[in-house]
């Protein structure tokens, strides 16, 4: 995500195209278009294209996790739970 932060700091753009958002997030254009159509990503339609405001891109960074990262997170949680499960259960009871 540091790359994305640097892009935002250098970028003077007020809007990004859907393919630019996909590239910055490391996901497919189709995934971005599906999220736009479902309303999860707010975008404006200009002709045949969608544009995403810079503020929306910043919000997306906080909520969007690519599939490969989801699997990494799931594996990490599983490892932690296996190793520290009893301690975590005790903490949950307090």
Backbone torsions as a table, in degrees:
resi	resn	phi	psi	omega
1	UNK	NA	-16.7	178.2
2	UNK	-60.6	-37.5	177.8
3	UNK	-57.7	-43.8	-179.7
4	UNK	-64.2	-38.3	179.2
5	UNK	-64.9	-42.5	178.1
6	UNK	-63.6	-38.7	178.8
7	UNK	-61.0	-44.9	-179.5
8	UNK	-64.0	-39.8	-178.9
9	UNK	-66.6	-37.3	-178.5
10	UNK	-83.0	-26.5	-171.1
11	UNK	-79.7	125.3	176.4
12	UNK	-94.4	0.2	-177.5
13	UNK	-66.1	147.7	173.2
14	UNK	-96.9	-19.9	-178.7
15	UNK	-136.3	151.3	175.4
16	UNK	-123.5	146.4	174.8
17	UNK	-77.6	161.2	178.8
18	UNK	-58.9	-44.3	177.2
19	UNK	-62.4	-34.4	177.2
20	UNK	-65.0	-41.9	178.2
21	UNK	-61.2	-44.6	179.4
22	UNK	-59.1	-44.8	-179.1
23	UNK	-65.1	-43.1	-179.6
24	UNK	-64.8	-34.9	-178.6
25	UNK	-88.1	-13.5	-180.0
26	UNK	75.6	32.3	177.9
27	UNK	-125.8	174.1	-178.6
28	UNK	-77.6	156.8	176.0
29	UNK	-63.0	-36.2	-180.0
30	UNK	-60.1	-41.9	179.1
31	UNK	-61.1	-40.9	179.3
32	UNK	-66.9	-44.9	179.7
33	UNK	-61.9	-38.9	177.9
34	UNK	-63.3	-41.1	179.4
35	UNK	-68.8	-34.1	176.3
36	UNK	-66.1	-46.3	-178.0
37	UNK	-66.6	-31.4	179.1
38	UNK	-82.9	-9.6	178.8
39	UNK	91.7	1.4	179.7
40	UNK	-72.5	-29.1	174.6
41	UNK	-117.3	125.7	179.8
42	UNK	-86.8	123.4	-178.3
43	UNK	-142.0	159.3	176.5
44	UNK	-108.3	141.6	-179.9
45	UNK	-96.1	124.9	176.6
46	UNK	-119.2	104.6	-175.5
47	UNK	63.9	-121.5	178.6
48	UNK	-94.6	-2.8	-173.5
49	UNK	-109.9	156.4	173.9
50	UNK	-108.5	142.3	172.1
51	UNK	-122.6	143.2	-176.6
52	UNK	-115.2	124.0	178.5
53	UNK	-61.6	150.1	-179.6
54	UNK	-56.5	-38.7	-179.9
55	UNK	-63.4	-36.1	178.2
56	UNK	-68.7	-38.7	176.9
57	UNK	-60.5	-42.1	178.5
58	UNK	-62.0	-38.9	177.6
59	UNK	-67.7	-38.9	179.9
60	UNK	-60.6	-37.5	-179.1
61	UNK	-57.7	-30.9	-179.3
62	UNK	-81.6	-17.7	-174.6
63	UNK	-120.0	-18.4	-173.2
64	UNK	-93.6	125.0	177.6
65	UNK	-125.8	116.9	178.5
66	UNK	-60.7	155.4	-177.7
67	UNK	-54.1	-42.2	-177.9
68	UNK	-64.2	-34.5	177.3
69	UNK	-72.7	-34.5	178.0
70	UNK	-60.0	-42.7	-179.8
71	UNK	-65.7	-40.3	176.8
72	UNK	-61.2	-43.6	-179.5
73	UNK	-65.0	-45.5	178.9
74	UNK	-59.7	-43.5	178.7
75	UNK	-63.4	-40.4	179.7
76	UNK	-65.6	-44.3	178.6
77	UNK	-61.5	-42.3	179.7
78	UNK	-62.0	-44.8	178.7
79	UNK	-62.3	-44.4	-179.3
80	UNK	-63.9	-42.8	-178.8
81	UNK	-65.0	-39.3	177.6
82	UNK	-62.8	-41.6	-176.1
83	UNK	-77.5	-40.6	-172.5
84	UNK	-117.1	16.0	-176.8
85	UNK	-49.2	-53.4	-179.1
86	UNK	-59.9	-40.5	179.3
87	UNK	-65.9	-40.3	179.3
88	UNK	-65.0	-38.7	177.9
89	UNK	-63.3	-42.4	179.5
90	UNK	-63.9	-41.5	178.1
91	UNK	-64.2	-35.0	179.1
92	UNK	-67.8	-25.3	-180.0
93	UNK	-82.8	-18.2	-178.2
94	UNK	-78.9	NA	NA
